[in-house]
Amino acid sequence: MGAEQNKAAARVRTQHCATDWSMKGKRVLFTGASRGMGRFAALELARLGAEVLVVGHNQARGDAAVEAIRGTGGSAQFLRTDMGDAVEVCALAAAVLARSGPVHVLIHSAGGLLPADARTGEGVDRGFAQNFLGAFLLTRLLEERLRASAPARRRIMRTTAPCTMHVSCTDNTENGTDSAHRAGIT
């Protein structure tokens, strides 16, 4: 490692030590947390103290992710849901809303590439339903709980080939609106 890289690494380490990264007492609803980048991020959030609600469509992978999180001393539960099925997304939202307590963080990481001719029961492109519509529907259905969980941040991040969409929604309590409302997203 060169001298410049060493200086940069030292700055990053110093900033990391000076920042409180604790997630103790925070509940995270995380779609796509059963494998890949989502699973890695869910493990890290659990290590920081978050309770992670793992959402995915594969029971075996979901159970394995929950066991991995619990193996780090974290708290987790698997909620089986196909994010491309509007009925299942509505059932997920109802189950989350039936729980007492806040939802501090909502992360959308579920997604993937599906065959071009795959369709939902409603005739919608399956990839579009899974990668975008399901996330939008879940966010809308949980919006009031997210707002009531203040201080909470809602970050909607969709990273799916061949495109990336990133929207950050931060409450602006001074005028009762937020950037998402102004952008027409929520």
matplotlib code that plots the C-alpha trace (Angstrom):
import matplotlib.pyplot as plt

x = [0.0, 1.4, 1.8, -1.3, -3.4, -2.1, -3.1, -6.6, -7.0, -6.0, -8.6, -11.3, -10.5, -10.5, -13.9, -15.3, -14.2, -15.6, -19.1, -21.8, -22.9, -25.1, -28.4, -29.5, -33.2, -33.8, -36.0, -35.0, -37.4, -35.1, -36.3, -33.8, -31.8, -31.6, -28.7, -26.0, -25.4, -28.6, -27.6, -24.2, -25.8, -28.4, -25.6, -23.7, -26.9, -27.5, -23.9, -24.6, -27.6, -30.6, -33.5, -33.7, -36.9, -35.6, -38.0, -37.5, -39.3, -37.2, -37.9, -34.6, -32.4, -34.5, -34.1, -30.3, -30.0, -31.9, -29.6, -26.5, -27.8, -28.6, -25.2, -23.7, -25.8, -28.3, -32.1, -33.9, -37.1, -37.9, -41.1, -41.7, -43.0, -42.7, -42.1, -43.5, -46.9, -49.1, -51.3, -48.2, -46.8, -50.1, -50.0, -46.5, -47.5, -50.4, -48.2, -45.7, -48.4, -49.9, -46.7, -46.4, -43.5, -41.7, -40.1, -37.0, -35.5, -36.9, -34.4, -35.4, -32.7, -34.9, -34.7, -33.3, -33.5, -36.4, -37.2, -38.7, -42.0, -42.6, -45.8, -47.6, -51.2, -52.3, -50.4, -47.6, -44.0, -42.7, -39.3, -40.9, -43.4, -40.6, -38.0, -40.1, -43.8, -43.5, -41.1, -43.3, -46.4, -44.7, -43.3, -46.7, -48.5, -45.9, -45.6, -47.6, -45.7, -42.4, -43.3, -44.6, -41.2, -39.3, -36.5, -36.5, -35.1, -36.5, -34.1, -35.3, -32.4, -32.9, -29.9, -30.9, -29.2, -29.5, -30.4, -30.1, -32.7, -31.9, -34.3, -33.7, -36.7, -35.9, -38.7, -38.8, -40.9, -40.7, -43.2, -44.7, -43.4, -40.4, -38.3, -40.2, -43.6, -42.1, -40.8, -44.2, -42.7, -44.8]
y = [0.0, 3.4, 6.4, 8.1, 5.0, 4.6, 8.2, 7.6, 4.4, 6.1, 8.8, 6.3, 4.3, 7.5, 8.6, 5.1, 5.1, 8.6, 7.6, 5.8, 3.0, 1.3, -0.1, -1.3, -1.1, -0.6, -2.9, -3.4, -4.9, -6.1, -7.6, -9.8, -10.4, -14.2, -14.3, -12.3, -8.6, -8.5, -11.3, -9.7, -6.4, -8.0, -9.8, -6.5, -4.7, -7.5, -7.3, -3.6, -4.5, -4.3, -6.7, -7.9, -9.1, -11.1, -11.1, -13.6, -16.1, -19.2, -20.8, -22.7, -19.7, -17.5, -20.0, -20.2, -16.4, -16.2, -18.9, -17.0, -13.8, -15.6, -17.2, -13.7, -13.0, -11.0, -11.1, -12.2, -13.7, -14.9, -13.6, -15.6, -13.4, -13.2, -9.5, -10.0, -11.1, -8.1, -10.3, -11.7, -8.1, -7.0, -10.0, -9.1, -5.5, -6.7, -9.0, -6.3, -3.8, -6.4, -6.4, -3.9, -1.5, 0.6, -0.2, 2.1, 1.0, -0.5, -1.8, -3.2, -5.5, -8.3, -8.5, -10.4, -11.0, -13.2, -14.6, -11.9, -13.8, -14.4, -12.8, -12.4, -13.7, -10.1, -10.2, -7.8, -8.4, -10.6, -8.8, -5.4, -6.6, -8.1, -5.5, -2.3, -2.7, -4.9, -2.5, 0.5, -1.3, -2.3, 1.1, 2.7, 0.2, 0.8, 4.5, 5.5, 3.1, 4.3, 7.9, 7.0, 5.3, 8.6, 9.1, 6.8, 7.0, 5.4, 4.6, 2.8, 1.4, -0.8, -2.3, -4.7, -5.2, -3.6, -0.5, 1.2, 3.4, 5.2, 7.4, 8.8, 9.9, 12.1, 13.6, 17.4, 18.1, 21.9, 22.0, 18.5, 17.3, 15.3, 14.9, 11.8, 13.6, 16.5, 14.1, 12.3, 9.0, 8.3]
z = [0.0, -1.0, 1.4, 0.0, 0.5, 4.0, 4.8, 3.3, 5.2, 8.5, 7.9, 7.2, 10.4, 12.5, 11.1, 11.7, 15.3, 15.9, 14.5, 16.4, 14.1, 16.7, 15.5, 19.0, 19.4, 15.6, 13.5, 9.9, 7.3, 4.6, 1.3, -0.4, 2.8, 2.3, -0.1, -1.9, -1.0, 1.0, 3.3, 3.9, 4.7, 7.0, 8.9, 9.4, 10.6, 13.1, 14.3, 14.9, 17.1, 14.7, 14.8, 11.1, 9.5, 6.5, 3.6, 0.7, -1.4, -0.6, 2.8, 3.0, 2.1, 4.5, 7.3, 6.7, 6.7, 10.0, 11.5, 10.3, 11.9, 15.1, 15.0, 15.4, 18.4, 16.4, 16.3, 13.1, 11.8, 8.2, 6.5, 3.3, 0.5, -3.2, -3.9, -7.4, -6.1, -5.0, -2.8, -1.0, -0.6, 0.9, 3.3, 4.3, 5.0, 7.1, 9.1, 9.7, 10.7, 13.1, 15.1, 17.8, 17.6, 15.0, 11.7, 11.6, 8.3, 5.2, 2.7, -0.7, -2.1, -3.6, -7.3, -10.2, -13.9, -15.0, -18.4, -20.7, -21.2, -17.4, -16.3, -13.0, -12.5, -13.4, -16.7, -15.6, -16.6, -13.7, -13.5, -13.3, -10.7, -8.6, -9.0, -8.8, -8.2, -5.1, -3.5, -4.3, -2.9, 0.3, 0.9, 0.4, 2.7, 5.5, 5.0, 8.1, 10.3, 9.0, 9.7, 13.2, 13.9, 13.8, 14.0, 11.1, 7.6, 4.6, 1.9, -1.1, -3.1, -6.1, -7.7, -10.4, -13.8, -16.2, -14.3, -10.9, -9.2, -6.0, -4.1, -0.6, 1.4, 4.4, 6.5, 6.6, 9.6, 9.2, 6.3, 6.6, 3.3, 2.2, -0.9, -2.0, -1.9, -3.8, -6.4, -6.7, -5.5, -2.4]

ax = plt.figure().add_subplot(projection="3d")
ax.plot(x, y, z, "-o")
ax.set_aspect("equal")
plt.show()
